[in-house]
Amino acid sequence: MAIDKFGEDLSPSDRRSEGENDLQRMNDILKFIEMEKNQKNSQNSSETESTHSAEQTTENEAPDGGWGWLVCLGSFVINFILDGTMFSFGVMLLTLLEYFGESKAKTSWIGSVLLGLSMILGPFVGWLLDRFTIRQVTLCGAFVATLGFVISTFAQSVEVLIITYGVIGGIGFCMMFIPGIIVVGLYFSRKRALATGIAMSGSGVGTFVYAYLCEALLSEFSWRGTILIMAGILLNCVVCAALFRPLSTEAEKRKRRKRKESKMYDCVKCMDSAESSSTDLSTKSKDVYLDIDVRRNGPSLFNSTSALESKTPARYSFIENSGTAVRQAKRLYSSAHALNRLDTIHRHTYKPFNPLARRDIFYSGSIRNIPKSFTSSETSRSTGELSEFEIDVKEIETHCSCFQKLGGTVDFTLFKNSKFTLLLLCMVLWTAHSITLTFLPDMAVANGIPRDQSASIISICGVSNTVGRILAGFLTDTFHVSSTLIYVVALAMAAATNFLFPWCYNYTTIALCSGVFGLCMASAVCLRTIVIVEQLGLKRLTSAFSMIAFFQGIAFILNPPIAGFLYDYMKSYVYPFILSGSMYAFAALACAAILMKNCVSSKDTSKDNISIVVESEGTSTDESLLNVYDDSEML
C-alpha cells in the first residue's frame, strides 16, 4: 500500500489525482483565508471606526509606569555614578597634587575636561541617537569610559591623565549622561516630574557617597587603585543601559503585525498554481480545517525541506501550452530562505527613533505645568504638524544641513531673542560651581581643617543637593512659584556663600556654608529646563538647551584651570572664590533682568488691551473704532 508524505494510505485513484487535489486544496485554503479575513473586517469595521481617533491620540503616549520605573532606576544609578565621579574629583586632587608635584592650574585640567566634555559633546550624541537606540549608545559609552579609566591607571604624567581620564572618559560620560536624562521623558508624561526628580536625585546621593568612598579608597590604595575600582563601578552602567528598552509606537506595532500577516499569506500563496478550483467553499471549508489538523498532528511532521524531499516525490502542475495540457514536474515547496523572504513590496527599513525629535524630551517638569501661552497650536491643519502639547516624532530629513545632522539642535536665530541671550549668560555663569567643588577640600585643608573632614564637606553638598531638588520641585509644582524667581534667589545666595568660604576657619561654619551652597546649586541645575520653557516656550526647548549645554561645557573646561592659575599666581584661595562668587552674582543679575523684562512686557500688553473694538447696534464699525480711540486718549 502506498503512503503519502503525511503517513496516509493512498489508493490507485488517489495517486493518479494527487497533483490535482493538492492544487485544489491550496486554492481552497487561499480563498477560505480571504473569506474569513473579509468577514472579520466587516464585523470589526464599526469598532475600528469608533476607536480610530482614540488610537491616534494614544499611540505615542508614554507608559507612565510599569517598566518605566526600572528605567527610572537605571537613570538614577547612572546619575549616581557619573556625578559622583565628577564632583568628587576635588578629593582626588589633593593626592594628585602631592604625587605629580604640578601646579593646581595644570592638575585641575584632568577633572575639568571630564566634566566639560560630558556636556559639550551633546551634538555628537544627538547624531548617534539619530542612528542607534538609547540602549546601544549608553552601552558604548559605558565601555568607552571604562576603557579610559583603566588606561589612566598606567599614566605617568598629568598630560596623559588629561587624555585618558579627561578626554576618553568624558566622551563615554556624555554618551551615558544625555541618554540617561532623556530616557525618563520617553517613559513618563503625566508622572514625569516625579520620575525625573527620582532619577536626577542620584546626582546628590552620588556626590554624598563618592566623597567618602574616594577618601577611603585613597587611604587604602593609591590613586591608581582608586581609579581602577571606579572603572569597575562604571561597568554597572552596562546593566543600567540594558534596562533602557526601546519604545515602539503603536503605529510601528501595527505595521509589524501587518508585515507578519502578509508574510504568512505570501508563503501559502507561493504554492499556488495557474489552475483555480470551482468547488463550493461553504461545503469544503470545514474539510480544509480538518485536513490541516490531520496533517499537522499526523505521524510525520516535516520541519525542513530536506526531509520533505527525501520522503516524497515532486508534485506536478498542469501548464497549458499550445492548447494542450502538459504535465510538468514542479516543486510546490521552497527552501526555508525562500519561504521566509519578504517580497520587495513589503520590505521596510526601520530607522531607530531619534528621541531628540520630541520637543519636550528635555523638559524635567510636569507637562501640565507648561504655561498656557505656549500650548496653543501654531500651525494649520494643512501642514499636518503637531501642536506643542503633542509629541513630534517626525524623522530628520536626509538632505538636511550639516548642523542638523549633528542632532538637528542648532538654531542661531535664538541669538536674536534677548531673553535667550540673558538665559545663556546666566546659565553659563553658574557653572562656577565646578570651581567650588574642585578646590573646596583643598581650601579647607589650607584653612586648618583635617583632611578626613574636608572630604565630608563635599558629602554635605551632596545631601543638601538632593534636598534642594525636592524643595525646588515642591515649590514650583505645589505653590506655583515662578521658577525664574527661585533662580534669582538661589543664585544670589550661592554668590554670598562663595564670598564667605575663604573666611571659614572651622568645620562648623564651612559645613553650614556648604549645605546652603548645595541647596542653591540644586535649584540652578534642576530648574534649568523649566526656566527655559517658562521664558522661551516648549517649541524652542531642545534648541535652546542644546546650545546652552554646549557653552556650559566650554565653561566647565575653563573654570577650574583659571581659578587654579589665580591661586598659583596670588598664593591664596580668596581670589578663586571671589571669582566664583562674582560669576554667581552676575548670573543672578542676568536672571533678574529677565524678570524685569517680563514685567515691562506685561504692562505694555495690559495697555494694548485697552483698545478693544466694540461694535454696537446702530453704530458703524468705523464710528465704533473712533469712539474706542477717543476713550483711550481720555484715559
C-alpha positions as CSV (number, residue, x, y, z in Angstrom):
1,M,0.0,0.0,0.0
2,A,1.4,3.4,-1.0
3,I,1.8,6.0,1.7
4,D,1.8,9.7,1.1
5,K,4.1,12.3,2.8
6,F,1.8,12.6,5.8
7,G,1.6,8.9,6.5
8,E,-1.9,8.4,5.0
9,D,-2.9,5.4,2.8
10,L,-3.2,6.1,-0.9
11,S,-5.5,4.2,-3.3
12,P,-4.6,3.9,-7.0
13,S,-7.2,6.5,-7.9
14,D,-5.8,8.9,-5.2
15,R,-2.3,8.6,-6.6
16,R,-3.5,9.5,-10.1
17,S,-5.3,12.6,-9.0
18,E,-3.0,13.6,-6.1
19,G,-1.5,16.5,-8.0
20,E,-4.9,17.9,-8.9
21,N,-6.2,17.5,-5.4
22,D,-3.2,19.4,-3.9
23,L,-3.7,22.2,-6.3
24,Q,-7.4,22.4,-5.5
25,R,-6.6,22.2,-1.8
26,M,-4.2,25.1,-2.0
27,N,-6.7,27.2,-3.8
28,D,-9.4,26.3,-1.2
29,I,-7.1,27.4,1.6
30,L,-6.3,30.7,-0.1
31,K,-9.9,31.6,-0.8
32,F,-11.1,30.5,2.6
33,I,-8.5,32.7,4.2
34,E,-9.7,35.6,2.1
35,M,-13.3,34.9,3.0
36,E,-12.5,34.7,6.7
37,K,-10.5,37.9,6.5
38,N,-13.3,39.8,4.8
39,Q,-15.8,38.5,7.3
40,K,-13.7,39.6,10.2
41,N,-13.1,43.0,8.7
42,S,-16.8,43.5,8.2
43,Q,-17.6,42.6,11.8
44,N,-15.0,44.9,13.3
45,S,-15.5,47.8,10.9
46,S,-17.7,49.7,13.4
47,E,-15.3,49.0,16.3
48,T,-12.4,50.2,14.2
49,E,-14.1,53.5,13.3
50,S,-15.0,54.2,17.0
51,T,-11.5,53.5,18.3
52,H,-9.6,55.1,15.4
53,S,-9.5,58.5,16.9
54,A,-8.6,57.2,20.3
55,E,-5.6,55.2,18.8
56,Q,-4.4,58.3,17.1
57,T,-4.2,60.2,20.4
58,T,-2.7,57.4,22.5
59,E,-0.3,55.8,20.0
60,N,2.6,57.9,21.2
61,E,1.7,58.2,24.9
62,A,4.3,57.2,27.5
63,P,3.6,54.2,29.7
64,D,3.8,56.3,32.9
65,G,4.7,53.3,35.0
66,G,5.4,49.6,34.6
67,W,8.8,49.0,33.1
68,G,9.3,52.8,33.2
69,W,10.1,52.6,36.9
70,L,13.0,50.2,36.1
71,V,14.2,52.7,33.5
72,C,13.9,55.4,36.2
73,L,16.1,53.2,38.5
74,G,18.7,52.8,35.7
75,S,18.8,56.6,35.2
76,F,19.2,57.1,38.9
77,V,22.2,54.7,39.1
78,I,23.8,56.4,36.0
79,N,23.5,59.8,37.6
80,F,24.7,58.4,40.9
81,I,27.9,57.0,39.3
82,L,28.7,59.8,36.8
83,D,28.0,62.9,39.0
84,G,29.6,61.1,42.0
85,T,32.7,60.5,40.0
86,M,32.9,64.0,38.5
87,F,32.1,66.0,41.7
88,S,34.4,64.0,43.9
89,F,37.5,64.9,41.9
90,G,38.3,67.6,44.4
91,V,39.0,64.9,46.9
92,M,41.4,63.1,44.5
93,L,43.0,66.4,43.5
94,L,44.8,66.5,46.9
95,T,46.6,63.2,46.1
96,L,47.4,64.1,42.5
97,L,49.0,67.4,43.5
98,E,51.2,65.5,46.0
99,Y,52.1,62.7,43.6
100,F,52.9,64.7,40.4
101,G,54.0,68.0,42.0
102,E,52.4,70.0,39.3
103,S,50.6,73.3,39.7
104,K,46.9,73.5,40.6
105,A,46.0,75.0,37.3
106,K,47.6,72.2,35.3
107,T,46.3,69.4,37.5
108,S,42.8,70.7,37.6
109,W,42.6,70.2,33.8
110,I,42.0,66.5,34.5
111,G,38.7,66.9,36.2
112,S,37.6,69.9,34.2
113,V,38.0,68.2,30.8
114,L,36.0,65.2,32.1
115,L,33.2,67.5,33.3
116,G,33.2,69.7,30.3
117,L,33.2,67.0,27.6
118,S,30.2,65.4,29.3
119,M,28.2,68.4,28.3
120,I,29.9,69.8,25.2
121,L,29.5,66.7,23.1
122,G,25.7,66.9,23.0
123,P,25.5,67.3,19.2
124,F,27.7,64.3,18.7
125,V,25.5,62.2,21.0
126,G,22.4,63.5,19.1
127,W,24.0,62.3,15.9
128,L,24.4,58.9,17.4
129,L,20.8,58.8,18.7
130,D,19.6,59.5,15.2
131,R,21.2,56.2,14.1
132,F,21.2,54.0,17.1
133,T,18.9,53.3,20.1
134,I,19.4,54.8,23.5
135,R,20.4,51.4,24.8
136,Q,23.2,51.0,22.3
137,V,24.6,54.5,22.8
138,T,24.6,54.0,26.6
139,L,26.3,50.6,26.3
140,C,29.0,52.0,24.1
141,G,29.5,55.0,26.5
142,A,30.0,52.7,29.5
143,F,32.6,50.6,27.7
144,V,34.4,53.8,26.4
145,A,34.5,55.4,29.8
146,T,35.7,52.2,31.5
147,L,38.5,51.8,28.9
148,G,39.6,55.4,29.5
149,F,39.7,54.9,33.3
150,V,41.6,51.6,33.0
151,I,44.3,53.1,30.7
152,S,44.6,56.0,33.2
153,T,46.0,53.7,35.9
154,F,49.2,53.4,33.7
155,A,49.6,57.2,33.3
156,Q,53.0,58.6,34.3
157,S,52.2,62.3,33.8
158,V,49.3,64.8,34.1
159,E,49.2,65.2,30.3
160,V,48.4,61.5,29.8
161,L,45.7,61.7,32.5
162,I,44.1,64.6,30.8
163,I,43.8,62.5,27.6
164,T,42.8,59.2,29.2
165,Y,40.8,60.2,32.2
166,G,39.5,63.5,30.8
167,V,39.0,63.1,27.1
168,I,38.2,59.4,26.7
169,G,36.3,59.3,30.0
170,G,34.4,62.5,29.0
171,I,33.3,61.0,25.7
172,G,32.0,57.9,27.4
173,F,30.3,60.0,30.2
174,C,28.5,62.2,27.6
175,M,27.2,59.0,25.8
176,M,25.7,57.9,29.1
177,F,24.7,61.3,30.6
178,I,22.4,62.6,27.9
179,P,20.6,59.3,27.2
180,G,20.2,58.9,31.0
181,I,18.3,62.3,31.0
182,I,16.0,61.9,28.0
183,V,15.1,58.2,28.6
184,V,12.9,59.1,31.5
185,G,11.0,61.6,29.4
186,L,10.2,58.8,26.9
187,Y,8.6,56.6,29.5
188,F,6.8,59.2,31.6
189,S,4.4,62.0,30.7
190,R,1.9,62.7,33.4
191,K,4.3,61.5,36.2
192,R,7.4,63.0,34.6
193,A,8.1,65.4,37.4
194,L,8.2,62.7,40.0
195,A,10.2,60.3,37.8
196,T,12.7,62.9,36.8
197,G,13.1,64.0,40.4
198,I,13.9,60.5,41.4
199,A,16.3,59.9,38.6
200,M,18.2,63.2,39.0
201,S,18.4,62.8,42.8
202,G,21.0,60.2,42.0
203,S,23.4,63.1,41.4
204,G,23.2,64.4,45.0
205,V,23.3,60.9,46.5
206,G,26.3,60.0,44.3
207,T,28.1,63.2,45.4
208,F,27.5,62.3,49.1
209,V,28.7,58.7,48.8
210,Y,31.6,59.2,46.4
211,A,33.3,61.7,48.6
212,Y,33.6,59.2,51.4
213,L,34.3,56.4,49.0
214,C,37.2,58.3,47.3
215,E,38.7,59.2,50.7
216,A,38.5,55.6,51.9
217,L,40.0,54.2,48.7
218,L,42.8,56.7,48.6
219,S,43.8,55.9,52.2
220,E,43.8,52.1,51.4
221,F,45.1,52.1,47.8
222,S,47.0,54.6,45.7
223,W,45.2,56.9,43.2
224,R,45.8,54.2,40.6
225,G,43.9,51.6,42.5
226,T,41.1,54.1,43.2
227,I,40.7,54.9,39.5
228,L,40.7,51.2,38.7
229,I,38.0,50.5,41.2
230,M,36.0,53.4,39.8
231,A,36.4,51.8,36.4
232,G,34.8,48.6,37.8
233,I,31.9,50.6,39.2
234,L,31.4,52.2,35.8
235,L,30.7,48.8,34.3
236,N,27.5,48.8,36.3
237,C,26.2,51.3,33.8
238,V,26.1,48.4,31.3
239,V,23.3,46.8,33.4
240,C,21.5,50.2,33.5
241,A,21.8,50.5,29.8
242,A,20.2,47.1,29.4
243,L,17.1,48.4,31.2
244,F,16.6,51.1,28.6
245,R,14.4,49.0,26.4
246,P,13.4,50.9,23.2
247,L,9.8,52.0,23.0
248,S,7.8,51.3,19.8
249,T,4.9,53.4,18.9
250,E,1.5,51.8,18.2
251,A,1.8,52.7,14.5
252,E,5.1,50.7,14.2
253,K,3.5,47.8,16.1
254,R,0.6,47.7,13.6
255,K,2.9,47.8,10.7
256,R,4.9,44.9,12.0
257,R,1.7,42.9,12.6
258,K,0.6,43.6,9.0
259,R,4.0,42.5,7.7
260,K,3.8,39.3,9.7
261,E,0.3,38.5,8.3
262,S,1.5,39.4,4.8
263,K,4.5,37.1,5.2
264,M,2.3,34.2,6.2
265,Y,-0.1,34.8,3.4
266,D,2.7,35.0,0.8
267,C,4.2,31.8,2.0
268,V,1.0,30.0,1.2
269,K,0.4,31.9,-2.0
270,C,3.8,30.9,-3.4
271,M,2.5,27.4,-3.7
272,D,-0.5,28.4,-5.8
273,S,-0.8,27.3,-9.5
274,A,-2.5,28.7,-12.6
275,E,-5.4,26.3,-12.1
276,S,-8.4,27.5,-9.9
277,S,-10.9,25.4,-8.3
278,S,-14.7,25.9,-8.6
279,T,-15.5,23.9,-5.5
280,D,-18.1,25.3,-3.2
281,L,-16.3,26.9,-0.3
282,S,-19.3,26.7,2.0
283,T,-19.2,22.9,1.9
284,K,-15.4,22.5,1.9
285,S,-14.3,25.0,4.5
286,K,-14.7,22.5,7.4
287,D,-12.9,19.8,5.4
288,V,-10.0,22.1,4.8
289,Y,-9.6,22.8,8.5
290,L,-9.9,19.1,9.3
291,D,-7.4,18.3,6.7
292,I,-5.0,20.8,8.1
293,D,-5.4,19.4,11.6
294,V,-4.8,15.8,10.4
295,R,-1.7,16.8,8.5
296,R,-0.4,18.8,11.5
297,N,-1.0,16.1,14.0
298,G,-0.1,13.2,11.8
299,P,2.7,10.8,12.4
300,S,5.2,12.6,10.1
301,L,5.9,16.3,10.7
302,F,8.4,17.9,8.3
303,N,10.3,20.9,9.7
304,S,12.7,21.2,6.8
305,T,12.6,20.9,3.0
306,S,15.4,18.4,3.1
307,A,13.3,15.8,5.0
308,L,10.4,16.6,2.7
309,E,12.5,16.0,-0.5
310,S,13.8,12.7,0.7
311,K,10.4,11.1,1.5
312,T,8.1,12.4,-1.2
313,P,8.3,12.8,-5.0
314,A,7.9,16.1,-6.7
315,R,4.5,17.5,-7.2
316,Y,3.0,18.1,-10.6
317,S,1.4,21.1,-12.1
318,F,-0.5,21.3,-15.4
319,I,0.5,24.2,-17.7
320,E,-1.5,24.9,-20.8
321,N,0.9,25.0,-23.8
322,S,-0.4,25.4,-27.3
323,G,-3.9,24.3,-26.4
324,T,-2.8,21.1,-24.8
325,A,-2.3,20.2,-21.1
326,V,1.3,19.3,-20.5
327,R,2.1,17.5,-17.3
328,Q,5.3,19.1,-15.9
329,A,7.0,18.4,-12.7
330,K,7.2,21.4,-10.4
331,R,8.2,21.8,-6.8
332,L,5.3,23.1,-4.7
333,Y,7.6,23.8,-1.7
334,S,10.6,26.1,-1.4
335,S,13.6,26.4,0.8
336,A,13.3,28.0,4.2
337,H,15.2,31.0,2.9
338,A,12.7,31.5,0.1
339,L,9.7,31.0,2.3
340,N,11.0,33.5,4.9
341,R,12.0,36.0,2.3
342,L,9.7,39.1,2.0
343,D,8.7,40.4,-1.3
344,T,10.2,43.7,-2.5
345,I,6.9,45.5,-1.9
346,H,6.9,44.5,1.8
347,R,10.5,45.3,2.6
348,H,10.9,48.2,5.0
349,T,14.0,49.6,6.7
350,Y,13.1,50.7,10.2
351,K,15.2,53.6,11.4
352,P,15.7,54.0,15.1
353,F,13.5,56.7,16.6
354,N,15.5,59.8,17.5
355,P,14.3,60.9,20.9
356,L,15.7,64.4,20.3
357,A,12.9,64.9,17.7
358,R,10.5,65.3,20.6
359,R,10.1,68.9,21.7
360,D,9.5,68.0,25.4
361,I,12.3,65.5,25.7
362,F,14.5,67.7,27.9
363,Y,11.6,69.1,30.0
364,S,12.0,67.9,33.6
365,G,8.7,69.1,34.9
366,S,5.2,68.0,34.5
367,I,3.5,68.6,31.2
368,R,0.5,70.1,33.0
369,N,2.6,72.9,34.3
370,I,3.7,74.2,30.9
371,P,2.5,77.9,30.6
372,K,-0.8,78.1,28.6
373,S,0.7,80.7,26.3
374,F,2.9,78.0,24.9
375,T,0.4,75.2,24.5
376,S,-1.7,76.5,21.6
377,S,-1.3,75.1,18.1
378,E,0.7,77.3,15.9
379,T,0.2,75.5,12.6
380,S,-2.7,74.9,10.3
381,R,-4.2,71.6,9.6
382,S,-2.9,71.6,6.0
383,T,0.7,71.3,7.2
384,G,0.0,68.3,9.4
385,E,2.4,69.5,12.1
386,L,1.7,68.5,15.6
387,S,0.9,71.1,18.3
388,E,3.4,71.8,21.1
389,F,1.4,69.6,23.5
390,E,1.8,66.7,21.2
391,I,4.9,64.6,20.5
392,D,6.8,65.4,17.3
393,V,8.1,62.1,16.1
394,K,8.9,63.2,12.5
395,E,12.3,62.0,11.2
396,I,15.0,64.4,10.3
397,E,15.2,64.7,6.6
398,T,18.2,63.0,4.9
399,H,19.1,66.1,2.9
400,C,19.4,68.4,5.9
401,S,22.3,70.7,6.6
402,C,25.5,69.7,8.4
403,F,24.4,71.1,11.7
404,Q,21.0,69.3,11.6
405,K,22.8,66.0,11.0
406,L,24.6,66.6,14.4
407,G,21.2,66.3,16.2
408,G,19.1,68.9,14.5
409,T,19.5,71.1,17.6
410,V,21.3,74.3,16.3
411,D,19.2,77.3,15.8
412,F,21.2,80.5,15.5
413,T,18.1,82.7,15.3
414,L,17.8,82.3,19.1
415,F,20.6,84.9,19.5
416,K,18.1,87.5,18.2
417,N,16.0,86.8,21.2
418,S,17.1,89.0,24.2
419,K,15.6,86.5,26.7
420,F,17.7,83.7,25.3
421,T,20.9,85.8,25.4
422,L,20.3,86.6,29.1
423,L,19.5,83.0,29.9
424,L,22.6,81.8,28.1
425,L,24.7,84.3,30.1
426,C,23.0,83.3,33.3
427,M,23.4,79.6,32.9
428,V,27.0,79.8,31.6
429,L,28.0,81.9,34.6
430,W,26.5,79.5,37.2
431,T,28.9,76.8,36.0
432,A,31.2,78.4,38.7
433,H,30.2,75.5,41.0
434,S,32.9,73.5,39.3
435,I,35.4,75.9,40.9
436,T,33.8,75.5,44.3
437,L,33.6,71.7,44.2
438,T,37.1,71.3,42.8
439,F,39.0,73.5,45.3
440,L,36.8,73.4,48.4
441,P,38.5,70.4,50.0
442,D,42.0,71.8,49.4
443,M,40.9,75.2,50.7
444,A,39.5,73.5,53.9
445,V,42.9,71.8,54.4
446,A,44.7,75.1,53.9
447,N,42.4,76.8,56.5
448,G,43.5,74.2,59.1
449,I,40.6,71.6,58.8
450,P,41.8,68.0,58.9
451,R,41.9,66.1,55.6
452,D,39.4,63.4,56.6
453,Q,36.8,66.1,57.5
454,S,37.5,68.0,54.3
455,A,36.1,65.1,52.2
456,S,32.9,65.2,54.3
457,I,32.3,68.8,53.1
458,I,31.6,67.5,49.6
459,S,29.2,65.0,51.1
460,I,27.3,67.8,52.8
461,C,27.0,69.5,49.4
462,G,25.6,66.2,48.0
463,V,23.0,65.8,50.8
464,S,21.8,69.4,50.5
465,N,21.8,69.0,46.7
466,T,19.3,66.2,47.0
467,V,17.1,68.1,49.4
468,G,17.3,71.2,47.2
469,R,16.0,69.3,44.1
470,I,13.0,68.1,46.0
471,L,12.3,71.5,47.6
472,A,12.5,73.3,44.3
473,G,10.2,70.9,42.6
474,F,7.7,71.2,45.5
475,L,7.7,75.0,45.3
476,T,7.1,75.1,41.6
477,D,4.5,72.3,41.4
478,T,2.5,72.9,44.6
479,F,2.7,76.6,45.2
480,H,3.3,77.5,41.6
481,V,6.2,79.8,42.4
482,S,7.9,81.2,39.4
483,S,11.0,79.1,38.6
484,T,12.8,82.3,37.4
485,L,12.2,83.9,40.8
486,I,13.6,80.9,42.5
487,Y,16.6,81.1,40.2
488,V,17.4,84.7,41.2
489,V,17.2,83.9,44.9
490,A,19.3,80.7,44.6
491,L,22.0,82.4,42.5
492,A,22.2,85.3,44.9
493,M,22.6,83.0,47.9
494,A,25.2,80.9,46.1
495,A,27.2,84.1,45.4
496,A,27.1,85.0,49.1
497,T,28.3,81.6,50.2
498,N,31.2,81.6,47.8
499,F,32.3,85.0,49.1
500,L,32.2,83.6,52.6
501,F,34.1,80.3,52.0
502,P,37.7,81.7,52.3
503,W,36.9,83.1,55.7
504,C,35.6,79.9,57.2
505,Y,38.3,78.6,59.5
506,N,36.4,76.0,61.4
507,Y,34.4,72.9,60.4
508,T,31.0,74.2,61.6
509,T,31.0,77.4,59.5
510,I,32.3,75.7,56.4
511,A,29.8,72.9,56.7
512,L,27.0,75.4,57.1
513,C,28.0,77.3,54.0
514,S,28.4,74.0,52.1
515,G,24.9,73.0,53.0
516,V,23.4,76.3,51.8
517,F,25.6,76.2,48.6
518,G,24.3,72.6,47.8
519,L,20.7,73.9,48.0
520,C,21.4,76.7,45.7
521,M,23.3,74.5,43.2
522,A,20.5,72.0,43.1
523,S,17.9,74.7,42.3
524,A,20.0,76.1,39.5
525,V,20.5,72.6,37.9
526,C,17.1,71.0,38.3
527,L,15.1,74.1,37.2
528,R,17.2,74.8,34.1
529,T,14.8,73.3,31.5
530,I,11.7,74.6,33.4
531,V,13.1,78.2,33.2
532,I,13.8,77.8,29.5
533,V,10.2,76.7,28.8
534,E,8.8,79.4,31.1
535,Q,10.7,82.1,29.1
536,L,11.0,80.7,25.6
537,G,8.3,78.1,25.3
538,L,8.3,74.3,24.7
539,K,8.9,74.6,21.0
540,R,12.4,76.1,21.5
541,L,13.4,73.9,24.4
542,T,15.6,71.4,22.5
543,S,17.5,74.0,20.5
544,A,18.0,76.3,23.5
545,F,19.0,73.6,25.9
546,S,21.5,72.1,23.4
547,M,23.2,75.4,22.7
548,I,23.3,76.3,26.4
549,A,24.8,72.9,27.3
550,F,27.4,73.4,24.6
551,F,28.6,76.7,26.1
552,Q,28.3,75.3,29.6
553,G,30.7,72.5,28.6
554,I,33.2,75.1,27.4
555,A,32.9,76.9,30.7
556,F,33.2,73.7,32.7
557,I,36.5,73.0,31.0
558,L,38.0,76.5,31.5
559,N,36.7,77.4,35.0
560,P,38.9,75.3,37.3
561,P,42.2,75.9,35.4
562,I,41.5,79.7,35.5
563,A,40.8,79.5,39.2
564,G,43.9,77.3,39.7
565,F,46.0,79.9,37.8
566,L,44.7,82.6,40.2
567,Y,45.8,80.6,43.2
568,D,49.2,79.8,41.7
569,Y,49.8,83.5,41.0
570,M,48.3,85.0,44.2
571,K,49.1,82.1,46.6
572,S,45.6,82.5,48.2
573,Y,42.2,80.9,47.8
574,V,40.5,84.2,48.3
575,Y,40.7,85.2,44.7
576,P,39.4,81.9,43.1
577,F,36.4,82.0,45.4
578,I,35.9,85.7,44.7
579,L,35.8,84.8,41.0
580,S,33.3,82.0,41.7
581,G,31.1,84.4,43.8
582,S,31.2,87.1,41.1
583,M,30.1,84.7,38.4
584,Y,27.1,83.7,40.5
585,A,26.3,87.4,41.2
586,F,26.3,88.3,37.6
587,A,24.2,85.3,36.8
588,A,21.6,86.5,39.4
589,L,21.6,89.9,37.8
590,A,21.0,88.5,34.3
591,C,18.1,86.4,35.6
592,A,16.7,89.5,37.4
593,A,16.9,91.4,34.1
594,I,14.7,88.7,32.6
595,L,12.1,89.2,35.4
596,M,12.2,93.0,34.8
597,K,11.8,92.5,31.1
598,N,8.7,90.3,31.8
599,C,7.2,92.9,34.0
600,V,7.7,95.6,31.4
601,S,6.2,93.5,28.6
602,S,3.2,92.6,30.8
603,K,2.5,96.3,31.4
604,D,2.7,97.0,27.7
605,T,0.3,94.2,27.0
606,S,-2.2,95.5,29.5
607,K,-2.1,98.9,27.9
608,D,-2.7,97.4,24.5
609,N,-5.7,95.5,25.7
610,I,-7.5,98.8,26.5
611,S,-8.0,99.4,22.7
612,I,-10.9,97.0,22.3
613,V,-13.1,97.2,19.2
614,V,-16.7,97.5,20.3
615,E,-19.4,97.4,17.7
616,S,-22.8,98.3,19.0
617,E,-26.2,98.2,17.3
618,G,-26.9,101.1,15.0
619,T,-23.2,102.2,15.0
620,S,-21.0,101.5,12.1
621,T,-17.6,99.8,12.5
622,D,-15.6,103.0,11.7
623,E,-17.6,105.0,14.2
624,S,-17.1,102.4,16.9
625,L,-13.3,102.4,16.2
626,L,-13.2,106.2,16.6
627,N,-15.1,106.0,19.9
628,V,-12.7,103.5,21.3
629,Y,-9.7,105.5,20.3
630,D,-11.2,108.7,21.8
631,D,-11.9,106.8,25.1
632,S,-8.3,105.5,25.2
633,E,-6.9,109.0,24.7
634,M,-9.0,110.3,27.5
635,L,-7.6,107.6,29.8
